[in-house]
Amino acid sequence: MRVYFDNAATTYPKPQQMIDSMVDYMKNIGCNISRGVYEDAISAEDIVYETREMIAALFNFDLAENVCFTKNITESLNIIIKGLIKENDKVLVSPFEHNAVMRPLNKVKAEIIKLKLNEKCKFDEQDLINQLENEIKAVIVSHSSNVSGDILPIKQIGKLCKEFDVPFIVDSAQTAGVLPIDMKAMYIDGLCFTGHKGLLGPQGMGGFVISEDLIERVGTFIEGGTGSKSNLEIQPFDMPDKYEAGTQNLPGIYGLNASLKYIEEQGIEAICKKERDLLKYFELGLLDLKSKHNGFEIIGLNDNDNKTAILSLDFKDIDNAVVSHELQSKYKIQNRCGLHCSPSAHKFYNTFPQGTVRFSLGHYNTCKEVDYVLESIKAILNGL
């Protein structure tokens, strides 16, 4: 039995309609956009704009032209960070940040300040106010940890950022398509997303949604052809062309378009409930197993209403890498071991440098698969 529990890295399988849409584009359309005025090019342009509209609607944002496509969320974060942050600028981040945030910030030599969280992932409001009064250039946070699934209270953080006119940028890698995200209600200025995780789209597809105010502050990242204002030898400032130079990933956009329609059919609330129900089932099984073996720790909150469908385990009497390898080689359970490109989060959870064995559930997983994983972990523990 093969079990895929690595959905925090990329979701699998994908909706069939997403695959069909990409194949249809490559077999029957194949043209570029913003370069020709023939029928297929115009039709492709319509699909691209429709996809922008669906992304904007998903995140409750009014301006579809401010939805920009990139190859992944890492590129999205780099565009905003390197277009906004300069050397010695103070940037406030959460303890959960992925290297897609930390490495660009270190590259530009920003002064990085960590938001203080307690063991329940709550922050002290006065402490945040004190930081925001201290010439903070931007606040950048992950909506949910890719190590534990713990969710940050981004609405409360965003509200304070708004009061102090500090740009609020959110990494939604683990939450877009899984949790409701409302850019207006959460006071988000820049929302970075990836297409291949909770949005159930193809790899090589990502983007960001950016407010009018943040556009004025974030410079261009790459310059080149746009098909618009070709008389100019500088990058146009019109949106989305300001941040979209060169040929777009049309097969990826067609795939994302189809996966967004699938998510709309299913409903975000239903997707969220299904994954949380499965997470609860898995966690209860692990707690029962732990009561008999006590050979591991479960990392993060014991609060399914404040988590995405991620569980990390830190084994006591056996190396995590050995457990992970045996799960994969003997039981065909695909998981991920290590630091998950987030050493900052592992330091917060006291699992650095050994990391954890991470299981991340997705839309297509089942209770039967969870039972099999639990039995496999039990067998490994019994073999000690």
N, C-alpha and C positions, 0 to 999 in steps of 0.2 A: 504493500500500500504506500503510495507516494502522498505526502502531505506538504503543502506549501504554506509555511507560517513565517514568511518574510515580506509581508505586505507593506511594512514601513519602508522598505527599500524600493520596491515597486510592486504594484498590485498584479496578481495573476489568479485566474485567467482574465481576459478582457471580454467585454460584450461583443457578440458576434457582429452586431450592426456596425460597431466601430471598425472591425477588420474589413467588412464588406465595403464600407465607405472609402477606406484608403485604397483598396484594390480597384474600386470603380474609378477613382480619380486617376490612378496610375495607368489603368487600361484604356479608359475612354475619354479622358480630358487632357491631363498632362501639361497644360500650358501655364504660363506665369500670369501674375496679376499686375495691374498698374503700368503695363507696358504696351498692351494691344487693345484694340476696340472691337475685336471680333467676338462672336457670340459666346464661345467657350470661356474666353478671358473675362468677359463681363459676368458670366455665370459663376466663375470661380471667385471673382471679387465679391459677389453677393454672398457666397458662403462664408468668406472671411469676415465680412461685416456682420453677418448673422451670428457668427461665433463670438465676435466682440460683444454684440448685444446680449447674448446669453450669459457670458461671463459677467457683464455689468449687472444684469438682472439677478444673477445668483448671489452677488455680493451687495445688492441694493445700492448701486452707484448709477448716477444719471447719465454720464457721458461715455458712450460706447467708444468714441474716438480716443479716449484716454486709457483704453485697454491695449497694452502693447505685448506683442509676442516675442519670446526669446526661445533659446533651445532648452532651457531648464531654469529652475528657481535659483541655482547658483549664479547664473549669468544675470538674472533679474536683480538679485541682491548686490552684485558687483556694480551694475549700472547705477543703482541708486546711491550706494555707499561711496563709490569713487567719483560720482558726479556731485556729491553733496559735502563730503567730509574732507577736510584738509589736515595737514600735520598739526598736531597739538590740540585739535578740536576735541572737546569732551563729549563722549558718547556713552549713554547709559544703556546697558544690556542686561538681560536676565542671566541667571546661572545656567540656563539650559541651552545656550546658543551652540549651534552647529558650526563647524569650521567654515561653512559658506558665509558666515557672518564674521567670525573671529579673524580669519586669515586676511580678508580684504581690509578690515579695520587695522590690523597690525601692519599691513603693507603700506597704508597711507600714514602710519605712525600717529594714529589717533590716541588720545588718552582714554582708556577704557575703564569705565566705572561699573561695578556689578550692583544690580538691584538686590537688596537684602530680602530674602524670603525665609519664613519660618518652616518648620517641618510639615505644615499643612499647605505649603505653597502660597501662603498669604503674605502680603507686604504691609509694611507700616506706612500709612498714608502721610504722616508728618515727615518721615524720612524721605519719601519720594518728593514731597514739596520742597524740602531743603535742597535736594539735588537739583530740581528743576530751576530753583532760584540761583543756581551756581553756574550760569552760562553754559548749560547743556545744549549742544548743537542738534542732537537727535536722540530719540529713544527707539531702540530696535529690540524686539522680543519675538521669540518663538511662541506661537499660540499653544503648542503642546510639545512636551519633551519627546524626542524620538528614542529615548532610553527607557522611560517609565510610562509614558502616556499621560502623565500629569498635565493638567490644563491650567494655564495662567489666567488670572482675571483681567483680560485685556480691556474690557469695557471701562473698568475703574481706572486702569492706567491711562487709557486714551482720554478719558474725561479730564484728568489732571493735566495731561500734555496740552490739550486744547486750551485750557485756562491760562497756560503759560506760553502759548504760541510756540511750542516745541514740536517739530515734525514727529509723527508717530508712525513707525514702519513695522509691519507684522510679517513674519515668516509663517506662512500657512501650509508648509509642506505636509504636515501630518493631519491637517483638519479640513482643507478645502475639499468639498464633496462629501464630507463625513459629518461635520458640524455646521449648523447655521452660522453664517458670517454676515454681519450687517455693518458695512463700512460707515454708514451715517451714525447708527446707534452706538458704535464702538469707537467713533472719532478717529478712524484710521485714515492717514494721509497717503500711505503707500502700502498696498497689499501685494506681496510677492507670492506666486503660486507655481506649482508644477503640475503638468498634465497627466503624468503617468502613475500617480499614486491614487488618492481618493477620488480623483476625477475620472479614473478608469480609462484614461486615454493612452496614447503611444508614448514611448520614450523619445527623447529629443524634442519635447514640446513643453514649453512653460511660458511664463509671462508675468506682468505686473499691472496693477491698476493704480493710477496716480492722480492725486487731486490737482486742481488748477494751481493752487498755491505752491505745492511741491514742485510742479513743473518749472516754475520760475526760479527755483533754487537749485535744481539738479541739471547739470550740464550734459552734453552729449558724451557718449561712451565710444561709439564707433561711427565713422562717417562714410558715405558712399552713395550709390544710386538709390533713388526712391521712386522714379517714374513721375515725380511731381517737381515742378519748378526746376526743370533740367537746365535752364539757362544760368542758374546760380552755381558757383563753384564752392559754396559753403553749404553746410547741412541746413535744410529748411527747419524752421521752428514750429511748423504746423504739426499737429498730432494726427496720427501716431508716428509720422515720418521722422520726427526729431530723434526717436530712439530705434527706428527700424530701417537700417541701411542694408541694401543688398536683397538677394532673393529670399523670399519667405519659404518656410517648410510647409508647402501646400499639402502634401500627403498627411503630415501631422495635424494640420489645422482641420482637414476633412475628418480625420479620425476623432479629434477632440470634439468637433461639432456633433458627431454621432453619439459619443459617450455622454456629452452634456444632455442630449435629448433622452438618453437612457436614464440618467440620474433624475431628470425632470419627471419621467414616467414613474419611477420608483418612489420619489419623494425623499428629500434629505432627512426628514424626521423618521421615516420608516427605515432608511439605511442606518441611521444612528442607533435606533432602538435595536435593530437586529444585531449589530456589532456589539452593543453593550450587553445584550442578553447573552451572547456567546462568551463575551469576556467574563461575565459573572459566573457562568457555568464552569469556565476554565479555572477561575480563581477559587471557587468553592472546592473543586477537585484538587487543586494544589494545596489548599489549606488542610484538607482531609489527609492528603499524602504527607504533608509536613508534620501533622500531629502524630504520625506513626514513625516517621523516619528522622525528621528534624535535620535533614542533611543539606538544607539550602535556605536562603532568605529571599523573600519576594520584595523587590525594590519599588519604592514609590508609595503613593496613597492607597489605602484600602477604601476607596470611594469611587464606585463605578460611574456615578453621575458626574464626576469631575475628571474623567480619564477618556482617552482614546483607547482603541483595542490593542494595547501593547502591554506585555508583561515581561519583565526581566528577572532572571534568577541568578543569584550568586551562590555557587555551591561551596560547601565547607571543607569536605575531606577529599575532594577530587578536583583537579584543575578544570576550570570552566571550558577550556579549549578541548580537553579530552571528552567531556560530556557532549559538547557540540558536535565533535567529529563522530562520536559513536552514534548519536542520534541520526546523523546524515548517512554515515556509511553502512550501519547495520539496520536501521529502521526506516531509512529514506524520508526522514523528517527534515525539511529544509528550514533552517533557522540561521541566526547570525550571532556570532560570538565576537567579543572585543570591546572597543571603545566607541564604535558606531559614529565615527567622525565627530564626536562630541565629548572631548576630554573634560570640558568645563562641567557638563552635567554629571559625569562620573565622579568628579571631585566633590560636587554637591552631595551626592549620595554615598560618598565614602567607598566607591568601588573602583577607584583609580589606584594603581595602574592595571589591575587585573581585568577590569571590564566585567561584563555579564554575558549570560546566554539569553538572547532576546527572542521572544515569540511574538509575532505581530499578526493578528487575525484580520481577515478582510471580508468583503461582501459575499464571497462564494464559499467560505468555510462552513463546516457543519459540526454539530455536536458529536457525531460519529468520529470525526477526525480528532476532536479534542480528547475523546475517550482513548483513542489509540496513542496520542501523545502522552497522556497521563500514565498509561500502562507501560509505555517505553521508558519514561523517566523512572517509574517504580522499579522496573527490571534493572536499570543501571544502578540505582541505589542499593538494591538487594544484592548486587554483585560485588559490592565493596567488601 
